[in-house]
C-alpha cells in the first residue's frame, strides 16, 4: 500500500460519533414517526436512518470533498478507481426500533472496492471499533485479537437471517443442522457488530447471507485485521455468492466444510 490509511480512520471516527449521537438522541421521535419498509415488511427504515446518513454525507463532503459515498438509504455507486466511503447509518435498525441497544453506525473507506479504513460506533455504549489495513484493529484503543478456539464443537458461532420468509426457512434448516456441531449459535441482529465480536474473541465465528456492502465494509476489516479468516460476498461460491464468513483461523476450514455440508451454500 502506497499510503497510510490511518488518517481516514480519524475522519470516520469523528463523523461516526456525530451520527451515533444523533441516532441515540432522536430515537424516541424517530421511531414514533412513520416507519417505512424496503425489501419486505420486516425490512424497516426509520427517520433516524435517513437523518444519520445525511449527516454523514454532509460531513464527509466538507472533510473529504469530491469523494463518492455509498449509503444504505440513499445509494450511490462504487468508483472503479479511487477512494469511496461506504456508510450504514444504523446497522441493526430493527433492534433500534424495539429499543434493543445492539445497533451501530458503520463507516468504511474503500480503495477500488477494498476496505482500507473502518469504524463501527455503538451509540448506547459509546464503544468505538476501528481498523486500518495493515495496522491492526482496536476497541477503544485496545488492540484486538481473535479467540484461541481450536475445536469446532466448543465454538460459539454468530449468524443472521435474510428478510424474505422463504429464504429464512431454508436458513433455519441449515442452522438447525449446524447447531449439533458447535457449542452454540447466536443471532444478535447487527452484522457489523457480529464481525467486531469475532475480532474481539466474543464470537469464534460468524456467517450470514444477503449483506449489503455497507453491512460488512467496516466490520469485516476489523475482523480481518484482528486475525480472522474472512470471505466476502462473491469470494467463495460454495458458501453462496452473497455469503459473508469470518472465523478464528484454527476452526475456519472445519467450520466452512460443516456449513457446506449443512447446505449453507444452497439457501
C-alpha positions in Angstrom: 0.0 0.0 0.0 1.4 3.4 -1.1 -0.4 5.4 1.5 -1.2 5.4 5.2 -4.9 4.7 5.8 -4.9 5.7 9.4 -5.9 9.4 8.8 -9.0 8.0 7.1 -9.9 6.3 10.4 -9.7 9.6 12.2 -12.1 11.1 9.8 -14.5 8.2 10.1 -14.4 8.2 13.9 -15.3 11.9 14.0 -18.2 11.5 11.6 -19.5 8.3 13.0 -19.5 9.6 16.6 -21.6 12.6 15.5 -24.0 10.3 13.7 -24.2 8.0 16.7 -25.0 10.8 19.0 -27.8 11.9 16.6 -29.4 8.5 16.4 -29.2 8.0 20.1 -30.7 11.4 21.0 -33.5 11.2 18.4 -34.6 7.6 18.8 -37.9 8.2 20.5 -39.0 10.8 18.0 -37.6 8.8 15.1 -39.5 5.6 15.9 -42.7 7.4 16.7 -42.7 8.9 13.2 -43.8 6.9 10.2 -41.6 3.8 9.8 -41.1 2.7 6.2 -40.1 -0.7 4.8 -37.8 -1.7 2.0 -37.4 -5.3 0.6 -40.1 -6.8 2.9 -42.5 -5.7 5.7 -39.8 -6.7 8.2 -37.0 -4.7 6.5 -37.6 -1.3 8.2 -36.1 2.1 7.9 -36.7 5.0 10.3 -36.3 8.7 10.0 -33.1 8.4 12.1 -31.6 6.1 9.4 -32.1 8.9 6.8 -31.0 11.7 9.1 -27.9 9.8 10.1 -26.9 9.1 6.6 -27.5 12.7 5.5 -25.3 13.9 8.4 -22.5 11.6 7.3 -22.8 12.7 3.7 -22.7 16.3 4.7 -19.7 16.0 7.0 -17.7 13.9 4.5 -18.5 16.4 1.8 -16.7 19.0 3.9 -13.9 16.8 5.3 -13.2 14.8 2.2 -14.6 16.8 -0.7 -15.2 15.1 -4.0 -15.1 11.5 -2.8 -18.1 9.4 -3.6 -20.3 7.9 -0.8 -22.4 4.7 -0.9 -25.1 4.6 1.7 -27.7 2.1 2.6 -30.6 4.6 2.3 -29.5 6.9 -0.5 -27.5 4.5 -2.6 -24.6 5.5 -4.8 -22.1 3.6 -6.9 -18.6 2.5 -6.1 -15.9 4.2 -8.1 -13.9 2.0 -10.4 -10.8 3.8 -9.2 -10.0 5.9 -6.2 -11.5 6.2 -2.7 -15.2 5.6 -1.8 -16.9 5.9 1.5 -19.4 3.2 2.5 -22.0 4.1 5.2 -24.5 2.1 7.2 -26.3 4.9 9.1 -27.9 2.4 11.6 -26.8 -1.2 11.4 -29.5 -3.1 13.4 -32.5 -0.9 12.6 -34.9 -3.5 13.9 -33.0 -3.5 17.3 -33.1 0.3 17.2 -36.9 0.2 16.6 -37.5 -2.1 19.5 -35.2 -0.4 21.9 -32.5 -3.1 22.0 -29.1 -1.4 22.4 -27.3 -3.7 19.9 -27.0 -1.3 16.9 -24.3 0.8 15.4 -23.1 3.4 12.9 -20.7 1.9 10.4 -18.4 3.9 8.1 -15.6 2.5 5.9 -13.2 3.9 3.3 -12.6 1.6 0.3 -10.0 1.8 -2.3 -11.0 0.2 -5.6 -13.6 -1.8 -3.6 -11.3 -3.0 -0.9 -11.8 -1.6 2.7 -8.7 0.2 3.9 -10.2 2.0 7.0 -13.2 1.2 9.0 -15.1 2.4 12.1 -18.1 1.0 13.9 -19.6 3.1 16.8 -22.2 1.9 19.2 -24.5 4.8 20.2 -25.7 3.3 23.5 -22.4 2.0 25.0 -20.2 4.5 23.2 -17.8 1.8 22.2 -15.6 2.6 19.1 -14.2 -0.2 16.9 -11.5 0.8 14.4 -9.3 -0.7 11.8 -6.8 0.4 9.2 -5.5 -2.1 6.7 -2.1 -3.3 7.7 -2.2 -1.5 11.1 -4.5 -3.8 13.2 -7.9 -3.3 14.7 -8.9 -1.8 18.1 -11.7 -1.4 20.6 -11.5 2.0 22.3 -7.7 2.0 21.7 -7.0 -1.6 22.8 -5.6 -3.9 20.2 -7.9 -6.7 19.2 -7.2 -10.4 18.5 -9.5 -13.3 17.6 -10.2 -16.1 20.0 -7.8 -19.1 20.5 -10.6 -21.6 19.7 -9.3 -24.8 18.2 -12.4 -27.1 18.4 -15.5 -26.5 16.4 -17.6 -28.4 18.9 -16.6 -25.9 21.6 -17.0 -22.8 19.4 -19.6 -20.0 19.6 -20.9 -19.0 16.1 -22.9 -15.9 15.2 -25.3 -15.9 12.3 -28.1 -13.9 10.6 -31.2 -14.3 8.6 -32.4 -12.8 5.3 -35.6 -10.8 5.3 -37.6 -12.9 2.8 -39.6 -15.7 4.6 -38.8 -18.4 2.1 -35.1 -17.9 2.4 -35.3 -17.6 6.2 -36.9 -21.1 6.3 -34.0 -22.6 4.3 -31.5 -20.8 6.5 -33.3 -22.1 9.7 -32.8 -25.7 8.4 -29.1 -25.1 7.8 -28.5 -23.6 11.3 -30.5 -26.3 12.9 -28.2 -28.8 11.3 -25.1 -26.9 12.4 -26.3 -26.5 15.9 -25.3 -30.1 16.8 -21.7 -29.4 15.6 -20.9 -26.3 17.7 -21.1 -25.1 21.3 -23.9 -22.8 20.5 -25.1 -20.2 18.0 -26.1 -16.5 18.4 -28.4 -14.2 16.5 -27.8 -10.6 17.6 -29.1 -8.6 14.6 -26.3 -6.3 13.6 -23.7 -7.7 11.1 -21.1 -5.0 11.7 -21.1 -5.8 15.5 -21.1 -9.5 14.9 -17.9 -9.1 12.8 -16.4 -6.9 15.5 -17.3 -9.6 18.1 -15.2 -12.1 16.1 -12.3 -9.6 16.2 -12.6 -9.4 20.0 -12.9 -13.1 20.5 -16.5 -12.7 21.8 -17.6 -15.0 18.9 -15.4 -17.7 17.4 -17.0 -17.2 14.0 -19.9 -15.6 12.1 -21.6 -16.3 8.8 -24.6 -14.7 7.0 -26.1 -14.3 3.6 -27.5 -11.2 1.8 -25.5 -8.5 3.4 -25.0 -5.2 1.6 -21.6 -3.7 1.2 -22.4 -1.2 3.9 -23.1 -4.1 6.4 -19.6 -5.6 6.1 -17.3 -2.9 4.8 -16.1 -1.7 8.2 -16.7 -4.8 10.4 -15.0 -7.3 8.1 -11.9 -5.1 8.1 -12.0 -5.0 11.9 -12.2 -8.9 11.9 -9.5 -9.4 9.3 -7.1 -7.0 11.0 -7.6 -8.9 14.3 -6.5 -12.2 12.6 -9.8 -13.7 11.4 -10.2 -15.6 8.2 -12.7 -13.6 6.2 -14.6 -14.4 3.0 -16.7 -11.6 1.5 -19.6 -11.9 -0.9 -18.5 -13.3 -4.3 -15.3 -14.8 -2.9 -16.4 -18.4 -2.0 -19.2 -19.7 -4.2 -19.5 -22.9 -2.2 -20.7 -20.8 0.7 -23.1 -18.9 -1.6 -22.5 -15.9 -3.9 -23.7 -13.5 -1.3 -22.2 -15.1 1.8 -20.0 -13.3 4.4 -17.9 -15.5 6.6 -15.4 -14.7 9.4 -13.7 -17.2 11.8 -10.7 -17.6 14.0 -8.1 -19.4 11.9 -7.9 -22.8 13.8 -11.6 -23.6 13.2 -12.2 -21.8 9.8 -11.6 -24.7 7.5 -13.6 -27.2 9.6 -16.5 -24.7 10.0 -16.6 -23.8 6.3 -16.8 -27.5 5.5 -19.5 -28.1 8.1 -21.5 -25.1 6.7 -21.3 -26.5 3.1 -22.4 -30.0 4.4 -25.3 -28.4 6.2 -26.5 -26.7 3.0 -25.4 -23.1 3.8 -24.3 -22.5 0.2 -27.7 -23.6 -1.2 -30.0 -21.3 0.9 
